[in-house]
Amino acid sequence: MIEIMIGSPTMACLPALIRHAIGAGLTLMLLMGPMAAWAWQEAPKQQPQSTSDSVRDIVVAARPRARSTMRPPMRDVVDYYQYYCVESMRLTGRGTAPVKDPDWQQIDSQDLAKLGAVGPGARAFGSRDEEKGWTIFLRLKQVPNDTGLDEQECVIVIVGQTDQKAIIARMSKVLWSRPTTLHVGRYDGVDEAPGWDRWLWTGTPMRRSKNWASSMTNRGGNGRLRDTYVVITTHSYYHQYDYIYGELKVSTPDKTPMTVLSFNYVTRGGKK
């Protein structure tokens, strides 16, 4: 028995799931900052962290040229997001580090904190797209918590001007659904973060299932949920289900041009 909440003006419960009273009056919610994962906590909410401009100080060299032939062009940034973040977590439960991709360089340890790559096993990589004038970072880490949950996070940060409509369209295809902005400024979502526009995708696959496409909240179509998001309200949810969410954060024109694509996979520890 589990309970979740759908982040919408009516806050309706998801019909497909059976309601369960939250024991001892404890309500657990998932909250996200601009560069942080959803955090388990009771009220009051934490203020969202800001994506630090210090990432601009991290030097990433242009990729080396091949001796005999020209190196093929870089992939679209959402392709990296799909391959290293979404599909890797779907199939293996972990993001993949681009250690065998010559376009990516591992970030030195002294610069990891600037990218939020802190904690055991946290890693970060950088790349340069000279054609677009971008510096790109990829960060992998396990989100620490004391709830017995395993939360894996994969983040791609782009420093430079991007086409947010094109990225939203591509991310929607990768995440099998469309995003919502209703989570911004809501108690059950995230605080408003001045200088950032944000979009959220959520999903509730069966525990350890690899069929994520059918679990996404905003799939569209007759009788399906539209323009909503999922908030977990009880730990027992994870006995049967996992939780996945992706978010896009784009800095407003008056800020340093920066785009952040994140994906998180939350599952109960131990065997299924």
C-alpha positions in Angstrom: 0.0 0.0 0.0 1.4 3.4 -1.0 0.4 7.0 -1.4 1.7 9.6 -3.7 0.5 13.1 -4.5 0.0 14.6 -8.0 1.3 18.2 -8.1 -1.6 19.9 -9.7 -4.1 22.7 -8.7 -6.4 20.0 -7.2 -3.6 17.8 -5.7 -5.6 14.6 -6.6 -4.2 11.2 -5.7 -3.0 9.0 -8.5 -5.9 6.7 -9.3 -3.8 3.7 -10.3 -2.3 3.4 -6.9 -4.0 2.4 -3.7 -4.2 5.0 -0.9 -2.4 4.3 2.4 -2.6 6.4 5.6 0.7 7.9 6.4 1.8 6.5 9.8 2.7 8.6 12.8 1.7 11.8 11.0 5.0 11.8 9.1 4.8 13.2 5.5 7.9 12.8 3.4 8.2 15.0 0.3 10.8 15.3 -2.4 12.2 18.7 -3.0 14.7 19.9 -5.6 17.2 22.8 -5.8 18.6 24.1 -9.1 21.7 21.8 -8.9 20.5 19.4 -6.1 18.5 16.3 -6.0 15.1 16.0 -4.3 15.7 15.9 -0.5 13.8 13.9 2.0 12.6 16.2 4.8 9.7 17.5 6.8 8.6 21.2 6.8 10.0 23.8 6.6 11.6 23.4 3.1 15.2 24.2 2.4 16.0 27.1 0.2 17.1 26.0 -3.3 20.8 26.2 -3.9 22.1 28.3 -6.8 24.2 27.0 -9.7 27.5 28.6 -9.1 29.1 30.8 -11.7 32.4 29.4 -10.5 32.0 26.6 -13.1 33.2 29.2 -15.6 36.6 29.2 -13.9 37.1 25.5 -14.7 39.4 25.2 -17.7 38.5 22.5 -20.2 40.8 22.2 -23.2 39.5 21.6 -26.7 39.4 18.0 -27.8 42.6 16.9 -29.6 42.6 16.5 -33.4 43.1 13.0 -34.8 46.5 12.6 -36.6 45.2 11.0 -39.8 41.6 12.1 -40.1 39.3 14.8 -38.8 37.5 13.8 -35.6 33.7 13.4 -36.2 31.5 16.1 -34.9 30.3 16.0 -31.3 27.0 14.5 -30.5 24.0 16.6 -29.6 24.2 17.4 -25.9 20.8 15.6 -25.3 22.3 12.5 -26.8 24.9 12.6 -24.1 22.2 13.1 -21.5 20.2 10.1 -23.0 23.2 7.8 -23.2 25.2 8.6 -20.0 22.3 9.5 -17.8 18.8 8.2 -18.7 19.4 5.0 -20.6 22.4 4.0 -18.4 20.3 4.4 -15.2 17.3 2.6 -16.8 19.5 -0.4 -17.7 22.1 -0.5 -14.9 20.8 1.7 -12.1 23.8 3.9 -12.4 25.0 6.7 -14.7 27.9 6.0 -17.0 31.2 8.0 -16.9 32.6 8.9 -20.3 36.0 7.5 -19.6 36.5 6.0 -23.0 35.2 9.0 -24.9 38.2 11.2 -26.0 35.8 14.2 -26.2 35.6 14.2 -22.4 38.3 15.0 -19.8 38.1 14.1 -16.1 37.8 17.2 -13.9 40.6 17.7 -11.4 39.8 17.0 -7.8 40.2 20.6 -6.7 37.4 21.7 -9.1 34.9 19.0 -8.2 33.2 21.0 -5.5 32.5 23.8 -8.0 30.3 21.4 -9.9 28.7 19.9 -6.8 30.5 16.6 -7.3 31.0 15.9 -3.6 30.7 12.7 -1.7 32.0 9.1 -2.1 32.4 8.1 -5.7 31.4 11.5 -7.1 33.0 12.2 -10.5 32.9 15.0 -13.1 34.0 15.4 -16.7 34.4 18.3 -19.0 34.2 18.9 -22.8 34.4 21.7 -25.3 32.1 22.2 -28.3 34.1 24.8 -30.3 31.4 25.0 -33.0 28.7 26.1 -30.5 31.1 27.9 -28.1 30.0 25.7 -25.2 31.9 24.3 -22.2 30.0 21.2 -21.1 30.3 19.4 -17.8 28.9 16.0 -16.8 28.6 15.1 -13.1 27.8 11.7 -11.5 27.1 11.1 -7.9 25.1 9.2 -5.3 22.8 11.6 -3.4 23.5 11.0 0.4 20.5 10.2 2.6 19.7 8.3 5.7 16.4 6.8 4.6 17.7 3.5 3.1 17.1 4.7 -0.4 19.6 4.6 -3.2 19.4 7.9 -5.3 21.7 8.2 -8.3 22.1 11.6 -10.0 23.5 12.5 -13.4 23.8 16.2 -14.4 25.0 17.9 -17.6 25.8 21.6 -17.3 26.2 23.8 -20.5 27.9 27.1 -20.1 26.9 29.1 -23.2 23.8 30.2 -25.1 21.3 27.4 -25.9 18.0 27.0 -27.7 15.8 26.0 -24.8 12.8 25.1 -27.0 14.9 22.7 -28.9 16.3 21.1 -25.7 12.8 20.8 -24.2 11.6 19.0 -27.3 14.5 16.6 -27.3 14.3 15.9 -23.6 10.6 15.2 -23.9 11.4 12.5 -26.5 14.1 11.0 -24.3 11.8 11.1 -21.3 8.7 9.8 -23.1 6.5 12.7 -22.0 6.1 16.4 -21.7 7.3 18.6 -18.9 5.5 20.8 -16.4 6.4 24.1 -14.7 3.8 23.8 -12.0 6.3 22.6 -9.5 8.0 26.0 -9.3 6.9 28.1 -6.3 4.7 25.4 -4.8 5.1 24.0 -1.2 5.1 20.5 -2.6 7.5 21.4 -5.4 10.4 23.7 -5.3 10.9 27.3 -4.3 11.2 29.9 -7.0 14.8 30.5 -7.9 15.4 34.0 -9.2 17.4 33.9 -12.5 16.2 30.4 -13.5 13.4 29.0 -15.6 12.6 25.3 -14.9 10.8 22.3 -16.4 10.2 19.0 -14.7 9.4 15.4 -15.9 8.4 12.7 -13.4 7.8 8.9 -13.5 6.8 6.0 -11.2 8.0 2.7 -12.7 7.5 -0.6 -10.9 10.5 -1.4 -8.6 13.6 -2.2 -10.7 11.5 -2.2 -13.9 13.2 -1.2 -17.1 9.9 -0.2 -18.7 10.0 3.5 -17.9 8.1 4.9 -20.9 4.7 3.8 -19.7 5.3 5.2 -16.1 5.8 8.8 -17.0 3.3 11.3 -15.6 2.6 13.6 -18.6 2.3 11.1 -21.4 -0.7 12.8 -23.0 -3.7 11.1 -24.6 -7.3 10.6 -23.5 -7.8 9.9 -19.9 -4.1 10.3 -19.0 -2.5 12.8 -16.6 -1.5 16.1 -18.2 0.6 19.0 -16.9 1.2 17.5 -13.4 4.0 16.1 -11.4 4.4 13.4 -8.8 5.4 14.0 -5.1 6.2 10.9 -2.9 4.5 11.2 0.5 5.4 8.0 2.2 8.4 5.8 2.4 6.4 2.6 1.8 5.9 3.8 -1.8 9.4 2.3 -2.5 8.3 -1.2 -1.5 6.7 -1.5 -4.9 7.8 1.4 -7.0 10.8 3.4 -8.0 10.9 7.2 -8.7 12.5 8.9 -11.6 12.7 12.6 -12.5 14.4 14.9 -14.9 14.6 18.6 -14.8 15.8 21.3 -17.1 17.1 24.6 -15.6 17.9 27.5 -17.9 19.3 30.8 -16.7 17.4 34.0 -17.6 18.9 36.4 -20.1 20.2 38.7 -17.3 22.4 35.9 -15.9 25.4 34.0 -17.1 24.1 31.8 -19.9 23.9 28.3 -18.4 21.7 25.3 -19.0 21.4 22.3 -16.6 20.0 19.0 -17.6 19.5 16.6 -14.6 18.2 13.1 -14.1 17.7 11.2 -10.9 16.8 7.6 -10.1 15.5 6.7 -6.6 15.0 3.1 -5.5 14.9 1.1 -2.3 18.1 -0.5 -1.3 18.6 -4.2 -1.2 17.0 -6.9 -3.3 13.7 -6.5 -5.1 
